[in-house]
Amino acid sequence: MDSLPFKQVDVFTQKPFFGNPVAVVLSAEKLSSADMQQIAAWTNLSETTFVLPPSSAGADYRLRIFTPKQELPFAGHPTIGSAHAVLESGIAAPQGGRLRQECLAGVIQLDIESTPGGARIFLHVPQAKVSDLAQNHTRRLMAALGVAGDEPSGPLRIDVGVVWLTADLGDSATVASLNPKLDELQTLSGETQAAGITVFGRASNDTAQLHVRSFAPVLGVAEDPVCGSGNASVAAYLVQTGLIREIGSDYTARQGMAVGRAGEVAVRIVENEIRIGGYAVTCVEGRLRIL
């Protein structure tokens, strides 16, 4: 029986078990796509990643990202968690404070920032593609969320390498109180070819400006504890609607309280380029046995 190096990394936290875990299988060249999907279904985390040698010039490594049900072209917290694992294991080292990760969405740049709390990893999000949501989809979305009335800024369909239907719910109390109808969100996600729904509202504490929640039942994830691509879609929403002037171009979002976590996502917008960052910590390290 063969085995591969394996890490489980908690992302968007400095405290183990309070962020969003990603399973990272290193040196995964021996695995087929079917093997990877089977392992991702078995770990049953929102994502499992597989680190491979790069095939693109200039990339430091290649990453394949799987939910329990399907492969994704890109995802935020798996990218940051995998970069943490790659750095920790010595597979790659930053050049000039940067890493370059190859994935199905292309080559993603990551900045490694040294802070008193350790390394904080920022990823450069693929250019967002923003479109309006049809009125009937908007009505069904708000009904499935259990939110009454029309919002001043309607939900948008935002593609940041992963597609999210993104809605501004106003304040953190509304976001925290949601108990959405997941079956209806799953149907709506399928119809709009979206990974799920991300909502946000203004936070009422001093540590964060926004409270975010992400639901992806179509991917087998009822609620993603702390979602990088979901937060990227929120940042794209703010830029598109002009709300970024209210929130600011360098802010913190909190996520995961509804599922017992306390994730913090750092967001920077530099000349309309979105960067998502956070800390990560390894919680499990060992070897994954394979046949």
C-alpha angles and dihedrals in degrees: 000000000000126000139200131209111264137188133182108208127193110218133203092023141081091204117074117246095018100088135050116292124221125189112226121196110195126205090017098164093120094060124094123218089257090052091051093050091048092051091048090052089049097050086048092201120139087258140008120192135203122208117215138168112277122260096189123079112253096019118123095207142345124244131199115195125203134182117202087271110031150359120269127210091219141351132179110224093040089053093052094041093048092048088053090051093046092051093044093050094046095240089130137004127209118258111211089348093305141108127192117213122195117212138148090280091057133259112334121202119222126193119210110212121193113218135166086260093054134262117345116196122212123191125203105233119225113257108283121241110206128192137165120260117237114256094244090051090048092053092047092046094053091045092050090050090049093237116145125217134012120302119230089235112037125224117277133208105234126187114198094159085297119054120235131178098224126200135182108221095180106235140028094246091063091046092049094049096055119124100173128196098249096192090058092045089052092052092047092048090054093049093050095039091239130145090224148293127300121190131184143184138179112282122233100214136078098246101062139026098208139036112212135188128184128198122191110166091152087066093046092259114115093189125000107221097217118359124197098189090043089055089047089055089052090052090050089050091053092050093046095050098037092243088123087083088063098043099035133236095265112048145139126238124197123211141166103050091120089062099039099268134114106208124172122201121193113213126194128179113198115181089335092309111126120222123187120197145175149142125270135198131193112238101171129030129175142086131308113221116223132177 
